[in-house]
Amino acid sequence: MYQLFTPIFFSCCSGDALALPRVTCPNHPDAILVEDYRAGDMICPECGLVVGDRVIDVGSEWRTFSNEKALKDPSRVGDAQNPLLNGGDLTTMISKGTGAASFDEFGNSKYQNRRTMSSSDRAMLNAFKEISTMADRINLPRNIIDRTNNLFKQVYEQKSLKGRANDAIASACLYIACRQEGVPRTFKEICAVSRISKKEIGRCFKLILKALETSVDLITTGDFMSRFCSNLGLPKQVQMAATFIARKAVELDLVPGRSPISVAAAAIYMASQASAEKKTQKEIGDIAGVADVTIRQSYRLIYPRAAELFPPDFKFDTPVDKLPQL
């Protein structure tokens, strides 16, 4: 038999004056209270004292009022609030009726949906879904998706890129967000997960930077090296050697005008050929997204000074003078 005890006793954690009060039993302050979800009571397991009543259950509500199994949805709380949409998307939707009482004598629905979403919100919502889909395909984290959504919202509300497809703007925003978050992706990687051409994404990229008056850090060979080597299955020693080769080649100004991606691919090719884990130009090109001829052109620029490019502690499986000359 439980004893009803109306007053609720609070205690604060010792050593912390700003700690939130904790509901405790006056007779057994150290006891872990048991919550009766059906009655909404907090009960002391030692003496059965009802310490608190009318406790609100903050758990999920899994009750449904759907009549058809195909449309059964155990949740009645709707989607989470989206701060990127006007009004936070706090709207109500009346589902379509199925019984005879839901229609009038002419067959029209009596209860029409009062939810009116503006065309701008609908366009942004579709863009957010496209951004999320693209990010999932290349395993990008949630913080990059959120930054991309904010960039798209700023561009869309400014109306500075009118006439451009929303998918192209979304792809360019994803490219910018990756570079701003320090995990850059190439244009070809973004193009592979979207329906937009590389040329159009590049145009939108320049227009967005100009419209938002923002900038992105210049990409370097180190931004791609670890990912490319990991995808190729190369050991840590080869990755460190390739990073050293690429950085040294840039410092010695051996590759003027070459893109960091092609320089990184050429450095990986040189380091792998000097090690036991040899990779072909085609294997590296498929991962880096560059053509074989591009790798060869960058490799020819750094090959004459290959002896100066390797780190001092590198263990050669193939000597420098036996490396491919191409």
C-alpha atoms as one frame of an Amber mdcrd trajectory, in Angstrom:
protein
   0.000   0.000   0.000   1.455   3.352  -1.082   1.300   6.368   1.228   0.236
   9.603  -0.460   2.541  12.438   0.481   1.800  15.724  -1.272   4.849  17.917
  -0.445   7.857  17.354  -2.696  11.295  17.505  -1.132  14.272  18.773  -3.095
  17.953  18.373  -2.417  20.946  19.857  -4.216  24.114  17.987  -5.060  26.882
  18.772  -2.595  29.802  20.855  -3.803  27.833  22.608  -6.527  25.761  25.594
  -5.454  24.307  26.002  -8.952  23.128  22.372  -9.275  19.488  21.797 -10.124
  17.278  20.516  -7.264  16.607  16.772  -7.130  13.389  15.132  -5.913  14.148
  12.900  -2.916  12.334  10.968  -0.207  12.498  12.790   3.190  13.117   9.485
   4.986  15.501   7.896   2.465  17.279  10.722   0.566  19.716   8.319  -1.134
  17.054   5.981  -2.506  16.498   5.918  -6.277  12.855   6.790  -6.822  10.643
   4.577  -8.976   8.379   6.282 -11.519   4.890   4.896 -12.065   4.170   5.986
 -15.645   0.516   4.938 -15.548  -0.339   6.951 -12.421   2.295   9.640 -12.908
   3.782   9.169  -9.421   7.319   9.160  -8.043   7.521   6.425  -5.368  10.229
   5.658  -2.818  11.129   1.950  -3.108  12.174   1.756   0.565   9.001   2.953
   2.304   6.440   3.268  -0.533   6.028   7.011  -0.009   4.567   8.885  -3.006
   7.063  11.738  -3.181   5.706  13.433  -6.324   2.472  13.114  -8.258   1.240
  14.180 -11.696   4.671  13.652 -13.252   4.687  14.416 -16.976   5.885  11.590
 -19.214   8.386  13.050 -21.697   8.754   9.812 -23.666   7.491   9.105 -27.161
   3.770   8.652 -27.728   3.047   5.536 -29.757  -0.730   5.694 -29.966  -2.370
   5.812 -33.376  -5.848   6.656 -34.633  -5.329   5.450 -38.185  -8.002   3.096
 -39.534  -5.932   1.616 -42.341  -2.850  -0.505 -41.694  -1.016   0.858 -44.715
  -1.250   4.390 -43.349  -0.626   3.479 -39.733   1.765   5.932 -38.106   2.455
   5.355 -34.382   3.572   8.942 -33.844   1.125  11.849 -33.421   3.622  14.665
 -32.917   4.670  15.385 -36.512   8.094  16.464 -37.805  10.636  18.383 -35.779
  10.657  22.157 -36.006  12.726  23.454 -38.909  14.130  26.930 -38.122  15.202
  27.409 -41.740  11.585  27.636 -42.928   9.286  30.614 -42.373   7.368  30.193
 -39.124   9.489  27.205 -38.150   7.099  24.925 -40.101   4.684  24.910 -37.139
   1.612  23.940 -39.131  -1.233  21.443 -38.855  -2.250  18.889 -41.458  -5.623
  17.095 -41.534  -5.264  13.638 -43.043  -7.514  12.412 -45.811 -10.716  10.798
 -44.560 -11.680   7.244 -45.474 -15.242   6.784 -44.140 -18.542   7.881 -45.624
 -18.834  10.740 -43.106 -15.692  12.336 -44.543 -17.395  13.223 -47.843 -20.415
  15.293 -48.760 -23.223  14.306 -51.120 -21.125  15.316 -54.146 -18.152  13.199
 -53.102 -15.982  16.141 -52.042 -13.917  15.919 -48.871 -15.515  17.766 -45.939
 -12.281  18.350 -44.082  -9.798  20.060 -46.316  -6.168  20.468 -45.416  -5.629
  23.964 -44.028  -1.883  23.768 -44.275  -0.621  26.251 -46.848   3.103  26.082
 -47.602   4.501  28.936 -49.637   6.338  28.220 -52.861   9.607  29.510 -51.376
   9.356  27.133 -48.411   8.512  24.272 -50.738  11.537  25.044 -52.922  13.836
  25.252 -49.900  12.453  22.013 -48.480  13.131  20.204 -51.760  16.643  21.659
 -51.837  17.305  20.529 -48.253  16.264  16.987 -49.190  18.578  17.050 -52.211
  21.459  18.320 -50.048  20.879  15.579 -47.493  20.790  12.924 -50.227  24.043
  14.147 -51.801  25.788  14.343 -48.420  24.715  10.798 -47.526  26.168   9.451
 -50.764  29.658  10.716 -49.899  29.354  10.151 -46.127  29.453  13.774 -44.992
  28.634  14.562 -41.328  25.623  16.497 -40.054  27.480  19.756 -39.406  28.309
  20.078 -43.120  24.655  19.466 -44.049  23.559  22.197 -41.624  26.111  24.661
 -43.007  25.036  23.841 -46.567  21.377  24.420 -45.674  22.212  27.811 -44.162
  24.235  28.820 -47.209  21.396  27.823 -49.534  18.867  29.762 -47.448  21.024
  32.919 -47.600  21.463  32.633 -51.357  17.796  31.850 -51.970  16.512  34.744
 -49.868  18.896  37.210 -51.537  17.581  36.160 -54.962  21.028  36.916 -56.349
  21.149  33.753 -58.473  17.750  34.005 -60.155  17.572  31.838 -63.233  19.938
  29.194 -61.871  18.600  25.753 -60.998  18.154  25.122 -57.285  19.962  21.787
 -57.634  23.003  23.580 -59.060  22.954  26.122 -56.218  22.609  23.323 -53.659
  25.576  21.439 -55.171  27.733  24.582 -55.112  26.720  25.291 -51.496  27.735
  21.738 -50.545  31.126  22.260 -52.201  31.636  25.548 -50.307  30.525  24.035
 -46.978  33.023  21.172 -47.365  35.877  23.610 -47.927  34.825  25.872 -45.066
  34.637  22.894 -42.676  38.128  21.720 -43.620  37.082  18.551 -45.478  37.161
  19.702 -49.121  35.785  17.594 -51.925  36.632  17.948 -55.599  34.175  19.279
 -58.161  34.079  15.824 -59.739  33.090  14.216 -56.421  30.213  16.681 -55.989
  29.252  16.241 -59.643  29.159  12.441 -59.214  26.447  12.632 -56.532  24.349
  15.340 -58.210  22.591  15.751 -61.529  24.479  18.934 -62.402  27.491  19.320
 -64.665  30.869  20.311 -63.287  30.812  23.495 -65.364  27.481  24.664 -63.924
  28.564  23.903 -60.333  31.728  25.950 -60.918  29.703  28.904 -62.209  27.351
  28.847 -59.229  30.337  28.507 -56.884  31.842  31.785 -58.118  28.487  33.577
 -58.076  27.723  32.474 -54.496  31.110  33.645 -53.203  30.487  37.012 -54.827
  26.869  37.304 -53.632  27.592  36.368 -49.995  30.896  38.287 -49.963  32.603
  35.281 -48.438  35.723  33.320 -49.247  37.154  29.833 -48.853  40.677  28.717
 -48.030  42.845  27.612 -50.912  43.001  23.850 -51.260  46.362  22.132 -50.821
  47.700  18.683 -51.596  47.408  17.736 -47.912  43.625  18.215 -47.985  43.181
  15.144 -50.198  46.224  13.004 -49.448  44.946  10.993 -46.483  41.593  10.252
 -48.147  43.128   9.227 -51.474  45.713   6.969 -49.807  43.087   5.429 -47.553
  40.817   4.641 -50.505  43.792   3.083 -52.308  44.627   0.935 -49.285  48.170
   2.319 -48.968  50.057   1.985 -45.658  50.899   4.927 -43.407  54.528   5.057
 -44.535  53.531   5.553 -48.188  50.978   8.210 -47.221  53.563  10.161 -45.215
  56.061   9.880 -48.078  53.496  11.084 -50.643  52.576  14.032 -48.392  56.261
  14.930 -48.009  56.882  14.641 -51.775  53.916  16.865 -52.674  54.805  19.518
 -50.092  58.472  19.537 -51.152  57.538  19.796 -54.837  55.399  22.858 -54.119
  58.156  24.458 -51.995  60.724  23.926 -54.786  58.244  25.321 -57.321  58.487
  22.220 -59.497  54.795  22.151 -60.418  53.796  25.725 -61.355  50.222  26.033
 -62.536  49.294  22.438 -61.703  46.215  21.760 -59.578  46.798  20.380 -56.043
  44.785  17.268 -56.952  47.027  16.346 -59.885  50.165  17.045 -57.805  48.813
  14.833 -54.996  48.068  12.046 -57.496  51.584  12.269 -58.974  53.147  12.212
 -55.487  51.113   9.141 -54.541  52.226   7.422 -57.764  55.908   8.169 -57.074
  55.727   7.069 -53.423  53.863   3.850 -54.271  56.330   2.949 -57.045  59.219
   3.325 -54.596  57.486   1.079 -52.035  56.253  -2.503 -52.063  52.614  -1.322
 -52.447  52.752  -0.275 -56.105  49.691   1.346 -57.707  49.069   2.067 -61.390
  48.209   5.454 -62.819  44.709   4.235 -63.642  44.054   3.072 -60.061  45.174
   6.416 -58.666  43.316   8.360 -61.362  40.035   6.586 -60.597  40.289   7.543
 -56.916  41.578  11.085 -57.423  39.278  11.844 -60.352  42.058  12.864 -62.745
  43.110  11.432 -66.093  46.174   9.256 -66.544  47.777  11.845 -68.816  47.376
  14.500 -66.105  49.219  12.307 -63.598  51.995  11.681 -66.116  52.430  15.391
 -66.834  52.804  16.248 -63.135  55.029  13.220 -62.540  57.437  14.281 -65.332
  57.846  17.663 -63.644  58.910  16.203 -60.292  60.826  13.116 -61.497  64.170
  14.865 -62.313  64.551  15.846 -58.632  63.014  12.745 -57.108  66.052  12.101
 -54.889  65.427  15.412 -53.075  61.717  14.823 -52.573  61.640  11.640 -50.472
  61.832  11.884 -46.665  65.214  10.853 -45.182  63.783   7.889 -43.237  61.882
   6.355 -46.168  62.562   2.650 -46.756  62.915   2.097 -50.505  61.705  -1.134
 -52.097  62.652   0.292 -55.497  65.639   2.717 -55.674  65.103   6.242 -56.996
  67.129   5.558 -60.156  64.868   2.588 -60.960  61.611   4.547 -60.758  59.494
   4.725 -63.977  60.557   7.600 -66.212  57.333   7.746 -68.267
